Amino acid sequence: MIKDTTIEPTHLCPLCRWDMDEGGFYIWDFNQRKLFCSNCGTNFYSGDVVFDHDIGRYQYVGNNPLFLAANVFWLMRFSSEKDFFEQMASYDICEETASHALEELISNGIVEKRGEAFYLPEERGNYE
């Protein structure tokens, strides 16, 4: 159970960040219920994504390489391949595993490659 009052568990999908609540999440509901994202079809647990009030952002808390890869883009919004692999290495994810996770993010439409950078689809226009 998360005891830090600056961390608020959510029902956000760690892959596409779809909000499974649509009405609010009760912060005292800390049970790890397995959920199925109605947007992208991902299975995940409630509380996998938390809102960290100290940094003012949502972030994934876990060790699934695919969700960590998605977290890189949800935090940074866009990334070069080099920066992505460096960030994944900071999570102790090897380059081969990170590469597979990046391919999966692209195939699921979570990120798009344009030139030498990768973007969340809605962010691409902001950096062109």
N, C-alpha and C positions, 0 to 999 in steps of 0.2 A: 504494500500500500504506500502511496506517495504521501509523505508527511510534510513536505515543504509547501507552505501556504502560497508561495509565489508560482507554483506549478499547478495548472488546472487541466485535468484529463478531459478529453473530448471524444466524440464519436466520428471524427474526421477520418476518411480513408487515407492511409499513408502513401498511397500511390497517386491518386488523382485529386486528393483533398476535398472530395465530395462530402458535404455535411449530412450525416445520416440522421440527425436529430430533427431539423426543421422546426423545432419549437423550444430549443434550449436543452442543455444538459445539466442535470443536477449534480453539483460538485461532490456531494456525499456518496454518489453511486460509483464506488471504486471497483466493483467486480469486473473481472476480465471476461466479458461475454464475447463469444466469437460472432462476428458480423460478416455479412456479405454486402459488398458495395453494389448498389443498384445502378450506379453510373458506369463502372469499369469492370465489374465482376470479380473483384479481388476479395479474398477472405482475409480478415484481420481481426484483431481484438480491440474492444473498446479500451481507450486509454493509451493506444499505441502512439497517438499524436497528442501532444500536450501543448497548452499555451503557457509559455514561460514569461511571466510578467516582468522579470528582471531585464530581459532583452526585447520584450514587446513583440514576440513572434511565436508562431506555431513551429514545433519541431518534432520529429520522429524520435522516440526513445526505444531502441531495440537494436538487434544485430542482423536483421535480414538485409543482405547486400542490395537487393532491388529497392527496398524501401529507403535505405540509406542513400542510394543513388538519386532517388526521387527527391529526398530531403535536400540534397545539394542544390538542385534546381529551384525548389520551393524557397530556399533561403537566399540564394544568390540571384535568381531569376534568369540568368544566362551564364554561360561559362565556355571558355576555350577547352579543348580536349586536354591540354596540359594541366590547366587549373583543376579540371574535374578529377583527373587521376591523382593529383596531389592531395585533393580533399579526401578522396576515397582512401588513399594511403594513410591519412591521418586517422581514419576509422579502422586501420589495420586490415584493409581489404586489398588483396593482391591485384595487380593490373589485369590479369586474365579474367578474374571474377568481375572486376569493375567494367571491363570491356563487354562482357556478357550482359551485365545489368544495363549498360548504356544502350546496347542493341535492343533489349527488351523495352526500355523506355521509348525508344524511337518507334518500334513496331506497335506499341500500344497507343501511340499518339500523344504521349505525355510531353515529350520534347521533340523539336525539329532541328535539323542541321541546316545551316545556311552559311555558306563559305566555310570559314574555319571555326565558327562558334555554334553552340547549341543553345536553343531558347525554349522557354515555355511558349506554346503557340500564341497566346495573347500578348506576350512581351516582345515578339519579334519586331513589330512595327515601331516600338519605342526606341530601338537601337539601330535602325536603318538610316 
